[in-house]
Amino acid sequence: MNFLTVVLKNLLRRRARSLLTLLGIAIGIAAVVALTSVAWGFEKSWERTYAARDTDLIVTKITSQSPMPAPFAETRKAEILSLPRVEQATGLLSDLVSIEEAPAVLVFGWELDGFLWEHLSLVEGRWPAGDGENSVVLGVVAADVLKKSVGSTVTIETGDFVVCGTFDSGAFVENGAAIMALPQLQRITENEGKVTFLNVRLAPGTTPGEAEAVRAMIRERFPGMRAFAAGEVAQNNTAIQAAKAMSWATSLLALVVGAVGVMNTVLMSVFERTHEIGILLAIGWKRSRIVRLILYESMALSFLGGAAGIGLGVLAVALLQLAPLTRGKVEGEIGPALFALALAIALALGVLGGLYPAYRSSRMHPSEALRYE
């Protein structure tokens, strides 16, 4: 009988207790996997959005820690176009609004002659013709969630709009959104003459140093304004930061609760096997080997719980993506990095939960342990 066989046999002796502990670990790890996947997915979705738009700089106004940026005068566009190396700029307004039965849908207002439309693929219908018609185009996911097609009427806030087309984007965020002419969204959100972002394209061949110089000029000339590289916008979004903080807080909570559960199970096992441990010490087992035996048991329990938790977490993310309230708003980022993180947390549970029982078992005196009843 080898060392690992002894470990597994000890865990199987008290199957009910081991299974309950494993279940507790699995639930904690599942929460970590689901929340972290959603937080990472949210960030990656926005990164892919700006990459799809082929935008070099995103100009926005920093006034508070609100998840939605503060609107600012769209006249800033002309001033930024006058800066060196700036080739194109287009403004957009974004807001989370109620659309019929959907409690919150991301709605964009885009300049009809701006470059943002270039990366979209028209699936059906046509693009909005101008500000003179109350029309909107829906991403394929938004159209499916809202159960709308070309020619349908959709109520956004207090206005009725005709769906003139549906589109597909390389960005998940846009596929779950509605897009209309910028002036229309400005009117219904009472933000006439304002935008929340300016998307800027720099001249071809612009070096990183020149791009940084443009960002510095924007900070200096326009107080309260910031220019982010496309990959930095998601990292500085407070909603994404809050989601990440929540996932890490959950991870810490799972670590503490799981470690206590593992410690309780392994410590009870040590108490019940005091006589057995005394025999092992009496026949020549080193105390370090006893420590390894207990730690391996707790780590094996945590590893199995972690593996089960990963499966539960992946299932939870899949259900969130299908649920009516979150469909089109949640995209999980699932991959080897997430699995490695989850298993690392699970193994940390095993180490933390097994330290005290291992220490206690190694301190036993053989004669006292043999007399233990």
N, C-alpha and C positions, 0 to 999 in steps of 0.2 A: 504494500500500500504506500503510494508516494504522498508527498506533503500536500499537494493540491487536492488529492482525493480525501484526505483527512478534513481539509477545510470545507469541502462540499458536503461531506457526511455530517459534519457538525451543524451546518445550516439546515439540512434536511431533517434533523432530529425533531425540531420544533417548527413544523411547516407553517402552521397557522400564524405564529408570531413572526416568522420570517416573511411570509406573504403580506401581512399587514404593514410591516416596516417597509417592504419593497413598494407597496402601493402608495404609502405616504411620500416616499422619495420620488416615485414616478409622477405624482400629481404636482409636486413642487418643480421638478424639472420640466414637465409639460408647460407649466405657466411661464417659466423662463424661456423656453423655446418659442412659444406662441408670441409673447410680448416682444422679445428681441427680434424675432422674424418680422413682425409688423413694423417695428421701429426702423429696422434696417431697410425693409422694403419701401417704406415711406420716403426715406432719404434717397434710395437708389432711383425711385420713380421720378423724383424731381431732377436728379442728375441726368437721367435719360431724357427728360423733357427738354432741358436746355441744350443737351447735345443734339437732339433731333432738330431743334430750331436753328442750330448753327449760330448761336449767339456767343459773342466774345465777352461782353461785359453786361451786367445787369445793374442798372441804376435805380435806387430806391431811397426812400426817406426813412431815416432811423429816428423815431421819436419816443418809442416806448418798447416794452417787451411783449407787445400784442402779437398773437400768432399771424394776424393779417397786417400787412404794412399800411402805413398811413398814406392817404391820397395826397398828391401834390399837383401843382399847376402844370398842364401839359405844354405850356410855353417854354419849359425847360428844354424841350426837345431841340428847338432852334439854337439855343445857346450851346448845347452839347455838340450839335452838328458842326459848330464853328471851331471846335477844338482840333488840333493837329492829329492826324492818323485816324480820325473818326470818319467812316465812309457812309454808314447808314444808321438810322435810329428809328424805332417805331414804338409808340406807346401802347400800353394795354391797361385795362382796369379789370380787377378780379374780385370776386366776392362769393361767399357762401350764402345761397339764397334758398328759400323754400319753393319747390316746384311741385304743385299738386300734392300727391300722396307722399312724395319723397321729402323728408324733413330738411335735408341739406344737400345741395348739389353745387359743385363748383361751376360758376358761370364766368366766362371771359368776354370782355368787350375789346375787339381788335380793330385797328385802323384797316379799312378795306383795301388800301393800296400799300400796306406794309408787307414786309418779307416773311412774317410769321406764317402766312398761308402756304408757303412754298412746300413745306414738308408734309402737309396733309394730303391724303388720297381720298378723293370723292368717291364714295361707294354708290350713292343713289341721289338723284335730284340735282341741285345746283347750289352754288355759293350765294350768299346774300347779295342782292343787286345794289343796294344803297340804303341810306338812312330813311328814305321815303317810305319803306315798307316795314311792317312789323314782322320780321322773319328771324329765324334762328336755325343753326345747324347743330346736330347732335352727334356726339361720338357714338360708335357702335355699341359700347357698353351702356351708355346713358339711354340710348334709344330702346335698348332691350329692357332695361330696368323700368323705364317710364312707360313702356309698351306704346311707343309712338313710331310713326313712319312718315314718309314724305306726304305732305298734305294735311297731316293732323294739326290740331290746335293745342298748344300747350300754354298753361297759365303760369307766368313767372311773376312772383310778387302779386301785383294787382293788374298786370297787363296780359293780354292775350297775344300770342305770337304763333305764326304759321311755321311749321317745320318745313323748310325748303330743301333740306338735304341732310344726308348722314355721311360721316367721314371716318376714316381709319388713320390712326397716328402710331408712330413708333413708340409713343410715350403712354403708359397706362393712365396717368393722371388726365391727359387730354381725352382719351377714349371714354372716360366717365364724366365728361364735362359738356356744357352747352356753350356755343360761341355765337355772338351777335355783333352787329356793328357797334363800335365804341360809343358813339353818341347816344344810342338807345340804352345801353347799360348805365351810362352817366345819368340819364334822365330818371330811370326807375330807381336808382340808388341815391338820387339827389346829390350827385357828384359832378355837376356840369363843369366842363373845362378841366377835369382832373383825371389823373392816371395813378396807378400804384407802382408801375414799373416802366422803365424805358429799356428796351432791348437794343444793344449797340453792337454793330459789326465794325471792326477795324479794317483798315486797308490791308490788302494782301502783302505778306512779307514783313508785317509789324513784328518786331522782336519783343521778347518778354520784358526787356528794360523799357521799351517805348510804351508798351501797354501799362506798365506800372506807373510811368510818368503821367499817362492820361488819367489813371485812377487818382493820383496825387493832386492833379489839377482840379478834378471834380470835387474832391474833399475841400480844397482851399477856396475855390470860387463859389461853391454852393454849400453854405453851412447847413449841417443836418443831413446832407446827402452822402450816400456811400455808393461806390461802384465795386461790385463783386465780380470776380471771375466766375464763369458759369458753374464750375464745380464747387464753389464756396457758398452759394446761396442756400443750398439745403443744409449745410453744416451750421449756418447761422440762423436758421429758422427756429424760433422759440418753441413752436409746436413739436418739431422733430426733437429738439433738445429735451422737452418735457417727456416725450415718449421714451427716449433713451434712458432718462433718469428713472422713469417708472420701471423699465425693464431691469435696470441694475438694482433698484430697491427691492424688486421682487426676487431677484437672484440672491441678494443678501438675506432676505427673510427665509427663502427656501434653504439656504445654507445653514442658518441657525436652527430652524425647526427640524430639518432633516438630520442635522448632526445630533440633536437631542434625541430624536427617535432611534437613530442607529446606536447611540451610546446606551440608551435604555435596554435595547434588545441584546446587545453584546455583553453589557454588564450583567444582566440577568443570566445570560448563558454562562458567564464566568463563575457566578455564585453557584449555579447548579452543577458546574463541573469542577468545583474546588478539589474534590477527592481525586478526580482524574488527573488534574494538573499536578497534584502532589505526587502521584505515581510517575508521571513523565519526568518530573524533577528528580525523583528518587532513582530512576533508571539511567540518569545521565544527561537528560535534555538540558541544554544551556538556557539560561534565562532569556538570552537574545532570541533564541528559537521560539520560546513561548510568546514573546512579544510579536514576532513575525506571524505566528499562527493566528493570534487574535486580530492583528491588523489586516491580514489577508482575508479573514472572515468578514470583517466590516467593509473592506474595500470591494470584495466580491458581491456582497449584498447591495452596496451602493451602485456598482457598475451595472448590475442587472436592473436595478430600479431606474438608473439613468437611461439605459437602452429602451426600456418600456416607456419612460417619460418622453423620449424623443419621438417615438411613434405616436403617442397621445398628442404631443404638441403639433406635429405635422397635420394630424387629423383635425385639431382645433382650428388651425389656420385655414385648411380647406373648407371647413364649415363656415368660417367667418366670410370667406370669399363668396360663398353661395347664399348666405343669409340675406333676406330682403333689405334690412336696415344698413348693412355694410357692403353689399355687393356694389362693385364699381368704385369703392372708396378704399378698400384694403388690398394690398398686394404683399404677400409674404416673400422674404428673401431667404430661401432655404438652400443650404449648401454645406460643403465639408467644414467650413469655418464655424458655422453655427453648431454642427454636430460635435466638433472638437471642443467648443466652449462648454456645451452641455455635459459632455462626458468628463471634462476637467472639473466642473463644479460637482458632479456626482462623486468622483474619486476624492475630491476635497472633503465631501461629506463623510466618506468612509474613513479617511485619515483622522479628521477631527473627532468623529464619533467613536473611533476605536482607541484613541490615545490613552484616555484614562483607564478603560478596562484592561488594556495591554499593560499599562504601568502597574495596575493593582495586581494582576496575575503574576507579573514578574517579581513582585516583592514578597510573594508567599514563601513561607519556610516549609520545606517538604514534610517535616514531622507534624507541624500544625495542620497542614492541608490534608494529610492522611487521616488525622483524627476528626476532621470536619464531617458532620452528619447533615 
